[in-house]
């Protein structure tokens, strides 16, 4: 019987053979965990930056909705709603964005195509922004490029 136990024991791996394998497993686990944490932080920061860009677009649309087409007012009066023009909405929205402070991680923004008077009563403002993730943003932008965010907001100003 002892010969049989000795044969089975000889087939089992020796303690020296497992040395260091657990350390590699733990190191790999921490590397994956670190990547998940960094990715979560970056995605959250990008989403918050998107919300800040949307807030800026809302403010620009509200400002643009108050812009009147002076020619239409002089021709027909105010009526029930302000008459807007594409040029007036674009000009006012660009001015509103220029006055606002850039949020964290937003490198720049601008009024995009599609901005104008949707139905001559509603100001539609599209804003595009370039956002850089906070952690390893420079490295990621060098490899993949910066993140481009595009949002749209609408506002309408009624008279009376």
C-alpha contacts under 8 A as a table, 3 or more apart, distances in Angstrom:
res1	aa1	res2	aa2	distance
1	X	4	X	5.18
1	X	5	X	6.47
2	X	5	X	5.06
2	X	6	X	5.98
3	X	6	X	4.99
3	X	7	X	6.15
4	X	7	X	5.07
4	X	8	X	6.30
5	X	8	X	5.11
5	X	9	X	6.02
6	X	9	X	5.11
6	X	10	X	6.17
7	X	10	X	5.18
7	X	11	X	6.66
8	X	11	X	5.32
8	X	12	X	6.80
9	X	12	X	5.37
10	X	13	X	7.71
13	X	17	X	6.33
13	X	18	X	7.60
14	X	17	X	5.39
14	X	18	X	7.19
15	X	18	X	5.58
15	X	19	X	6.68
16	X	19	X	5.29
18	X	21	X	5.74
18	X	22	X	7.80
19	X	22	X	7.54
20	X	23	X	5.21
20	X	24	X	6.49
21	X	24	X	5.26
21	X	25	X	6.35
22	X	25	X	5.00
22	X	26	X	6.14
23	X	26	X	5.17
23	X	27	X	6.07
24	X	27	X	5.04
24	X	28	X	6.10
25	X	28	X	5.17
25	X	29	X	6.16
26	X	29	X	4.97
26	X	30	X	6.23
27	X	30	X	5.20
27	X	31	X	6.19
28	X	31	X	5.03
28	X	32	X	6.28
29	X	32	X	5.25
29	X	33	X	6.11
30	X	33	X	4.88
30	X	34	X	5.91
31	X	34	X	5.10
31	X	35	X	6.26
32	X	35	X	5.13
32	X	36	X	6.27
33	X	36	X	5.12
33	X	37	X	6.28
34	X	37	X	5.12
34	X	38	X	6.16
35	X	38	X	5.17
35	X	39	X	5.94
36	X	39	X	5.08
36	X	40	X	6.02
37	X	40	X	5.10
37	X	41	X	6.21
38	X	41	X	5.18
38	X	42	X	6.17
38	X	135	X	6.73
39	X	42	X	5.13
39	X	43	X	6.07
40	X	43	X	5.22
40	X	44	X	6.07
41	X	44	X	5.20
41	X	45	X	6.14
41	X	134	X	7.97
41	X	135	X	7.62
42	X	45	X	5.11
42	X	46	X	6.13
42	X	133	X	5.27
42	X	134	X	6.17
42	X	135	X	6.42
43	X	46	X	5.09
43	X	47	X	6.19
43	X	133	X	7.73
44	X	47	X	5.14
44	X	48	X	6.20
45	X	48	X	5.09
45	X	49	X	6.11
45	X	105	X	7.87
45	X	133	X	6.67
45	X	134	X	7.02
46	X	49	X	5.03
46	X	50	X	6.18
46	X	105	X	7.99
46	X	131	X	6.99
46	X	132	X	7.72
46	X	133	X	6.35
47	X	50	X	4.99
47	X	51	X	6.34
48	X	51	X	5.05
48	X	52	X	6.31
49	X	52	X	5.02
49	X	53	X	6.22
49	X	103	X	6.89
49	X	104	X	7.09
49	X	105	X	6.86
49	X	106	X	6.68
49	X	131	X	7.19
50	X	53	X	5.06
50	X	54	X	6.17
50	X	149	X	6.54
50	X	151	X	7.89
51	X	54	X	4.96
51	X	55	X	6.18
52	X	55	X	4.96
52	X	56	X	6.31
52	X	103	X	6.62
53	X	56	X	5.03
53	X	57	X	6.20
53	X	103	X	7.87
53	X	127	X	7.45
53	X	129	X	7.21
53	X	151	X	7.27
54	X	57	X	4.93
54	X	58	X	6.10
54	X	127	X	7.94
54	X	151	X	5.94
54	X	152	X	7.22
54	X	153	X	7.28
55	X	58	X	5.01
55	X	59	X	6.27
56	X	59	X	5.11
56	X	60	X	6.14
56	X	97	X	6.77
56	X	100	X	7.37
57	X	60	X	4.99
57	X	61	X	6.00
57	X	97	X	7.76
57	X	125	X	6.37
57	X	126	X	6.91
57	X	127	X	6.14
57	X	151	X	7.27
57	X	152	X	6.68
57	X	153	X	5.78
58	X	61	X	5.08
58	X	62	X	6.12
58	X	125	X	7.95
58	X	153	X	5.44
58	X	154	X	7.16
58	X	155	X	7.59
59	X	62	X	5.10
59	X	63	X	6.20
59	X	96	X	7.39
60	X	63	X	5.11
60	X	64	X	6.03
60	X	92	X	7.28
60	X	93	X	4.68
60	X	94	X	7.60
60	X	96	X	5.25
60	X	97	X	6.38
60	X	125	X	7.05
61	X	64	X	4.94
61	X	65	X	5.99
61	X	89	X	7.94
61	X	93	X	6.41
61	X	123	X	5.83
61	X	124	X	6.38
61	X	125	X	5.53
61	X	153	X	6.22
61	X	154	X	5.82
61	X	155	X	5.39
62	X	65	X	5.14
62	X	66	X	6.74
62	X	123	X	7.76
62	X	154	X	7.81
62	X	155	X	5.43
62	X	156	X	7.35
62	X	157	X	7.91
63	X	66	X	5.45
63	X	67	X	6.96
63	X	92	X	6.67
63	X	93	X	6.86
63	X	96	X	7.02
64	X	67	X	5.18
64	X	88	X	7.31
64	X	89	X	4.87
64	X	90	X	7.64
64	X	92	X	5.24
64	X	93	X	5.65
64	X	123	X	6.05
64	X	155	X	7.90
65	X	68	X	7.76
65	X	82	X	7.92
65	X	84	X	7.31
65	X	89	X	7.22
65	X	121	X	7.75
65	X	122	X	6.56
65	X	123	X	5.17
65	X	155	X	5.79
65	X	156	X	5.36
65	X	157	X	5.48
66	X	82	X	7.55
66	X	157	X	6.15
67	X	82	X	7.88
67	X	84	X	6.57
67	X	88	X	6.47
67	X	89	X	6.79
67	X	92	X	7.19
68	X	73	X	7.52
68	X	82	X	5.89
68	X	83	X	5.68
68	X	84	X	5.24
68	X	85	X	7.42
68	X	88	X	7.40
69	X	72	X	5.49
69	X	73	X	6.45
69	X	82	X	7.74
69	X	83	X	5.57
69	X	84	X	5.08
69	X	85	X	5.66
69	X	88	X	7.03
70	X	73	X	5.06
70	X	74	X	6.17
71	X	74	X	5.25
71	X	75	X	6.14
72	X	75	X	5.05
72	X	76	X	5.98
72	X	77	X	7.14
72	X	83	X	6.53
73	X	76	X	5.45
73	X	77	X	4.45
73	X	78	X	5.54
73	X	83	X	7.33
74	X	77	X	5.80
76	X	79	X	7.71
78	X	81	X	6.62
78	X	82	X	6.20
78	X	83	X	7.72
78	X	159	X	7.65
79	X	82	X	7.39
79	X	159	X	7.47
80	X	158	X	6.40
80	X	159	X	5.36
80	X	160	X	6.99
81	X	121	X	6.60
81	X	157	X	6.64
81	X	158	X	4.53
81	X	159	X	5.07
82	X	121	X	6.06
82	X	157	X	6.58
82	X	158	X	6.45
82	X	159	X	6.73
83	X	120	X	5.51
83	X	121	X	5.39
84	X	88	X	6.88
84	X	89	X	6.95
84	X	117	X	5.72
84	X	120	X	4.82
84	X	121	X	5.62
84	X	122	X	7.33
84	X	123	X	7.33
85	X	88	X	5.22
85	X	89	X	6.22
85	X	116	X	6.95
85	X	117	X	5.54
85	X	120	X	6.21
86	X	89	X	5.24
86	X	90	X	6.12
86	X	115	X	7.30
86	X	116	X	4.09
86	X	117	X	4.87
86	X	120	X	7.96
87	X	90	X	5.15
87	X	91	X	6.01
87	X	116	X	6.93
88	X	91	X	5.16
88	X	92	X	6.02
88	X	116	X	7.85
89	X	92	X	5.26
89	X	93	X	5.91
89	X	115	X	7.20
89	X	116	X	5.27
89	X	117	X	6.41
89	X	123	X	6.33
89	X	124	X	7.94
89	X	125	X	7.86
90	X	93	X	5.21
90	X	94	X	6.06
90	X	111	X	7.46
90	X	115	X	6.04
90	X	116	X	5.84
90	X	125	X	7.74
91	X	94	X	5.28
91	X	95	X	6.22
92	X	95	X	5.07
92	X	96	X	6.09
93	X	96	X	5.05
93	X	97	X	6.23
93	X	111	X	7.04
93	X	125	X	6.97
94	X	97	X	5.22
94	X	98	X	6.17
94	X	110	X	7.18
94	X	111	X	5.96
95	X	98	X	5.04
95	X	99	X	6.38
96	X	99	X	5.29
96	X	100	X	6.54
97	X	100	X	5.25
97	X	109	X	7.92
97	X	110	X	7.33
97	X	111	X	7.84
98	X	101	X	7.84
102	X	106	X	6.19
102	X	107	X	7.46
102	X	108	X	7.02
103	X	106	X	5.63
105	X	131	X	5.59
105	X	132	X	5.32
105	X	133	X	6.53
105	X	134	X	6.55
106	X	109	X	7.63
106	X	129	X	6.83
106	X	130	X	5.84
106	X	131	X	4.42
106	X	132	X	6.43
107	X	129	X	7.41
107	X	130	X	5.49
107	X	131	X	5.75
107	X	132	X	6.97
108	X	129	X	5.63
108	X	130	X	5.58
108	X	131	X	7.63
109	X	127	X	6.76
109	X	128	X	5.56
109	X	129	X	4.07
109	X	130	X	6.44
110	X	127	X	5.67
110	X	128	X	5.65
110	X	129	X	6.57
111	X	115	X	7.05
111	X	125	X	7.16
111	X	126	X	5.87
111	X	127	X	4.64
111	X	128	X	6.50
112	X	115	X	6.32
112	X	125	X	7.79
112	X	126	X	5.25
112	X	127	X	5.31
112	X	128	X	6.05
113	X	126	X	6.86
114	X	124	X	7.50
114	X	125	X	7.20
114	X	126	X	6.30
115	X	123	X	7.69
115	X	124	X	5.40
115	X	125	X	4.52
115	X	126	X	5.39
116	X	123	X	5.93
116	X	124	X	5.46
116	X	125	X	6.55
117	X	120	X	4.81
117	X	121	X	6.48
117	X	122	X	5.59
117	X	123	X	4.79
117	X	124	X	6.07
118	X	121	X	7.02
118	X	122	X	5.44
118	X	123	X	6.12
118	X	124	X	5.94
119	X	122	X	5.81
120	X	123	X	7.72
121	X	156	X	6.34
121	X	157	X	7.61
122	X	154	X	6.60
122	X	155	X	5.72
122	X	156	X	4.65
122	X	157	X	7.57
123	X	154	X	5.51
123	X	155	X	5.28
123	X	156	X	6.19
124	X	152	X	7.03
124	X	153	X	5.83
124	X	154	X	4.45
124	X	155	X	6.72
125	X	152	X	5.57
125	X	153	X	5.31
125	X	154	X	6.26
126	X	150	X	7.07
126	X	151	X	5.70
126	X	152	X	4.28
126	X	153	X	6.51
127	X	150	X	5.72
127	X	151	X	5.47
127	X	152	X	6.33
128	X	148	X	6.95
128	X	149	X	5.54
128	X	150	X	4.29
128	X	151	X	6.51
129	X	148	X	5.73
129	X	149	X	5.14
129	X	150	X	6.41
130	X	146	X	6.45
130	X	147	X	5.77
130	X	148	X	4.70
130	X	149	X	6.30
131	X	146	X	6.14
131	X	147	X	5.14
131	X	148	X	6.20
131	X	149	X	7.16
132	X	137	X	5.55
132	X	138	X	7.60
132	X	141	X	7.20
132	X	146	X	5.56
132	X	147	X	6.25
133	X	136	X	7.07
133	X	137	X	4.59
133	X	147	X	7.95
134	X	137	X	5.41
136	X	139	X	5.30
136	X	140	X	6.07
137	X	140	X	5.08
137	X	141	X	5.86
138	X	141	X	5.18
138	X	142	X	6.12
139	X	142	X	5.17
139	X	143	X	6.47
140	X	143	X	5.19
140	X	144	X	5.68
140	X	145	X	6.73
140	X	146	X	7.65
141	X	144	X	5.17
141	X	145	X	3.89
141	X	146	X	4.79
142	X	145	X	5.71
